[in-house]
Amino acid sequence: MLVALDEQNKTQEHHRVRYSQWIQQALSNLDYTFPNIPPIVKMAALLNDAEFVELYCMPPEANALLSSGRRLRQNLEIEQRISVPDTVARDLYGEAGYIVDRVVSRFEPKKI
């Protein structure tokens, strides 16, 4: 049986996903060019999620961010031979597994 109730009242530090060095480098490039845009919007641009980016940014800035994200993604995929969406998904699932391991306890129910 899984129990997470013991963890509900504990104060937790904010946990950030640790992306691979290639993803971090691409996000750093976007940070330099677009310093006032939140990281989640930059990640959306790197993943070519135009709808999400356009919900946050006005058209000229959204177009520039999406264009930069597309260029960085294409360069990564060619130079490093990695799929950016697959790499991001792997990093997210890895972090999710880490969090689950920290908050879930397994125990055997008592036999009556």
C-alpha positions in Angstrom: 0.0 0.0 0.0 1.3 3.5 -0.8 1.1 6.3 1.8 1.9 10.0 1.1 -0.1 11.4 4.0 2.9 11.7 6.3 4.4 14.2 3.9 1.4 16.5 3.5 2.3 18.7 6.5 6.0 18.9 5.9 7.5 22.0 4.4 9.2 21.3 1.1 11.8 23.3 -0.7 10.8 24.3 -4.2 12.2 21.6 -6.5 13.6 22.5 -9.9 14.0 20.0 -12.7 17.6 19.4 -13.6 17.7 19.4 -17.3 20.6 17.9 -19.3 23.5 20.2 -20.0 22.4 20.7 -23.6 18.9 21.9 -22.6 20.3 24.1 -19.9 22.7 25.7 -22.4 19.8 26.4 -24.8 17.7 27.9 -22.0 20.7 30.1 -21.0 20.9 31.4 -24.5 17.2 32.3 -24.4 17.7 33.9 -20.9 20.3 36.2 -22.4 18.1 37.3 -25.3 14.8 37.3 -23.4 15.6 38.1 -19.8 12.1 39.2 -18.8 10.3 36.1 -20.0 9.6 33.3 -17.4 11.6 30.0 -17.8 8.4 28.0 -18.6 7.7 30.2 -21.6 11.3 29.8 -22.8 10.9 26.0 -22.5 7.7 26.2 -24.5 9.5 28.0 -27.2 12.3 25.5 -27.2 9.7 22.8 -27.6 7.9 24.8 -30.4 4.7 25.2 -28.4 3.6 28.3 -30.3 0.1 28.4 -28.7 1.6 28.6 -25.2 4.2 31.2 -26.1 1.6 33.4 -28.0 -0.6 33.3 -24.9 2.1 35.0 -22.9 3.9 37.2 -25.4 2.8 39.8 -27.8 3.2 38.9 -31.5 6.6 40.5 -32.3 8.2 39.1 -29.1 6.5 35.7 -29.5 7.7 35.4 -33.1 11.3 36.3 -32.1 11.2 33.8 -29.1 9.7 31.0 -31.2 12.3 31.6 -33.9 15.2 31.6 -31.5 13.8 28.4 -29.8 13.4 26.7 -33.2 17.0 27.6 -34.2 18.4 26.3 -30.9 16.4 23.1 -31.0 17.4 22.4 -34.6 21.1 23.1 -33.8 21.0 20.8 -30.8 19.3 18.0 -32.7 21.9 18.2 -35.5 25.1 18.8 -33.4 24.3 16.6 -30.4 22.1 14.0 -32.2 19.5 14.4 -29.5 15.7 14.9 -29.7 15.0 17.9 -27.6 11.4 16.9 -26.8 12.6 13.4 -25.8 15.4 14.7 -23.7 13.1 17.1 -21.9 10.5 14.3 -21.3 13.3 12.0 -20.0 14.5 14.8 -17.6 10.9 15.5 -16.4 10.1 11.8 -15.8 13.4 11.3 -14.0 12.6 14.1 -11.6 9.1 12.9 -11.1 10.4 9.5 -10.1 12.8 11.1 -7.7 10.0 13.1 -6.1 7.8 10.0 -5.9 10.6 8.0 -4.2 10.9 10.8 -1.6 7.2 11.1 -0.7 5.8 7.6 -1.0 6.2 4.9 1.7 5.5 1.3 1.1 4.4 -0.9 4.0 2.8 -4.3 4.5 -0.7 -4.2 6.0 -1.0 -6.1 9.3 -2.5 -9.5 9.0 -5.5 -10.1 11.2 
